C-alpha cells in the first residue's frame, strides 16, 4: 500500500526537519525524490544519505525564476513529476503586529505562501497533461487558530490552506489530488526561531502534551502523496496531537 515505485517527487525545504523526513519516507516507498532546498550542500548530503536515486536541486522557493528552473531540471532528469510537497517555510520573528516590520511580513509571504503558488503553478500543466498528480502543502495549526506574536506566519499558513482548497477544486476531474497538512508544533530546527514562551504556548494546547515528530508528519503526507488517496482532495489534515479537531 502507498507504493510509489516509478514516480518522481519534489519536496521543498527537504534538507532538514519535516522536509527531510518526508523525502526519506517517499524515497523508501519507491519514489525518486528531488531535494529542493536553498542550502545545496545540506540537500546533497540528504540525497547521498537516502540514495535510491534521490538528488539535490538548489531552489530559492521565494523566486519564481528559481522555482521554474528547478521544475524544468526535475522534468529533464526524470521525465515526470508525480508528487509535489510544498514544505519549505519560516517562522519569522516573534513580535506583536505593531512591532512587525514590512520586511518580516514580505519575507513570510514570499517563503511561506508565494512559494506554494509558484510551485503549484509550475507543475500543474505537466500533471494535467498526464492526468495524474498529487500535491501536498504543509500548512500549520497556526493557520487555523492564529498564534499570538506570529501574525505573518499564521496569516500565510491560512493562505496556504485557502490556496490548497481553491486549486484542488479547479483540477478535481483531472486525476490530480491536492491537500494540505496542518501540524501543531514539531520538534525541528525551526523552533530555534521561536521563544521558549511561544513553544510553551503551543505545546500546552496539545492534548497529547508533547511536540510532534517529523516522521509522524511524513506518514500523513505519504498517504496523501500516494495513488491510494484518489478520493481525497481539497482537504486539510491536522497532525496536531488533538490540538485542533475542526
N, C-alpha and C positions, 0 to 999 in steps of 0.2 A: 504493500500500500504506500501511497505518496511517492511512487517511483518517478525519478526524473532523468533516467538514463537517456542520453542523446540530446538533452536540452541545454540551452545556454542561459545563464542568469547573470544579470548585473546587480551588484549590491554596492550602494554608495556608502561612504564612511565605514568601509569594511576593514580598515587597517587596525581597528581596535574595538573593544567593547561589544555592544549588541550586534553591530555590523559584522564583526569578525565571527561571532557565534553563529549568525545566520549563514554566512558564507561557508563555514565548516559544515553545518547541518545540510545545506543544499548540495555541497560537493560530495558528501558521503552518501547522499541519495542518488548520485549519478550525474548531477549537472556539472557542466564546465562553467566555472564561476569567474567573472571578471571583477577583480577587487578594485573598485573605483574610489580613489582617495587622493586628497591633495598631498598627503605625505607619501610620496612614491617609494621611498626607502622602506618604510614600515609595510606598505602594501606588498612590495616584492617579498619581504620576509614572510608575510602571511601566506602568499601564494606558494612560496617554496615549501613552507611547512605543510600546507594542505596537499600539495602535489595534485594528482587526479586531473591534470590539465588546467588547473587554476592559473590565472595570470593577472598581472597588475596593469592598471591604466591610470596615469596621473590625471586627476579631474578636479577642477575648481567648480564645484556644483553651483556657485553663485554666478558663473559666467556662461551665458548662452552659447558662446563660441566653443568653450571648453567642453560643455556637455555634448554639443553636436559632434565635435571631433572624437570624443570617447565612444559615442554610439556608432559612428562610422567605423572606428577602429575595431570594435567588437564584431560588427557585421562582416567586415573584411576578413577578420581572423577566423570566425566560426561559421559565417554564412547565415546566422539566425540570432534572434533574441526572443526567447520564450518567456522569460521572467525578468521583471524589474522590481527591485526592492529599494525604495527611497528611504534610506535610513539616516543619512548624514544630517547632523543638526548641532546647534549650540544652545547652551542655557542662557548666556548673556549675563550682564551684571545684575546683582541683587540690589534693587532700589525701588522706592515708590515711583509712580508715574511722574510726579513733578520733579524728580531728580534724574529721570532717564534722559539721555542725550539723543539728539537727532541721529547721530552716528550709530548708537546702540540699536535704535529702532530699525534703521535701514539695514544694518547687518543682519539682524534677526529675520527680517522679511526676506532678504536675499538668500540666506543659507537655509532657513527652515521652511520657507514657503515657495519662493520663486524657483528654487532648485527642483522642487517636485513638479511644478508646472512645466519647466524646461525639459526635464527628462521624460515626462509623460507625453508631451507634445512631440518629442523627437522619436520615441519608439512606437507610438500608436499607428502611424501609417504602415510601418513594417508588419505589425501584428494584424492590422486589418487586412493586409494583402494576403496573409496566410490564414486568416480567420481563426486565429488562436493567440492567446496571450494571458499572462497573469501579472498583475501589478499589485504590490503590497506597499502601502505608505505607512511609515511609522509616525504616528501622532503622539498623543500623550493624554493622560487623565487631566492634566492641566488645561487642555483644550476644551474639556467639558465643564470642569469645575472652576477654573481660574485660580491660579495660585497667587497670593499676595506677594508683592515685590518681584513678580515675574510676569508683568503685563505683556512685554513684547513676545516672550516665549509662549505664554498662554494664548495670546491672540493669533500667533502664527500657527500653532498646533490646531486651534479651532478652524483656521483656514484650510489646513491640510484635510481635516475631516470633511468640510464642505466641498472642497475640490474633488475628493475621492468619490463622494456620493453623486456629484454632478456628472463627472466624466464617465463613471460606471454606467449611468443610465443612457449616455449617448452611444455606447457601444454594446449594450446588453444583448443585442441579437446577433453579434458578430463573433461569438466564441471567446470573447475577452472578458475576464472577471477581474474587477478592481475593488480592493477592500483596504481598510485601514486597521492598524493595531494600536491600541492606546495603553501603553504600560503605565503603571504607577512608578514610583522611584525604584531604579535598578542599580545594583552595585557596579558602577563603571567609573571610568576616569572623569566623566562629565560632572560627577559630584564634587570634584576639585574646584569647580567654578561656583559652587554654592556655599553658603554659610552653614555652620552647624545648626543654627536656628531654622533655616529653611529645610534642611534634611529632617530634623526632628518634626517639624510641622507636617511634612509629607508622610513620614513613617508612622506617626501616631494615628493617622487616619486610615491605616491599613488594618482591617480586622485580623489578618494573619500575623500582625505585629512584627513584620520583617520586610526587608527590601527584596525585590525580585532578583533573579539570576539571569544573566544574558541567555543561557541555554533554554530557560523557560519561555522567553520571548521567541527565540528561534523556533521552538516547537510549534507555536501557533502560526508563525509565518510559513513554516514548511507546509502545513495543510493548505493554507490559502494560496501558496505558490504551485500547488500540485494540480493535476487533472481531476483529482477527486473532489475539488471544490467547485465543480461545474454548475451547481445551482445556488451558489453563494456569491452575491455581488452587491456593491453599494452599501456594505455593512462596516461597522466599526466594532471590532472585537476588543473588549477590555482584557488586559492581563494585569490585574491590579490587586490581587490578594483579597478581593472583596471590597475594595475602597469605593468603587462606583458600580451600581447594579442597574443602570438605566441606559 
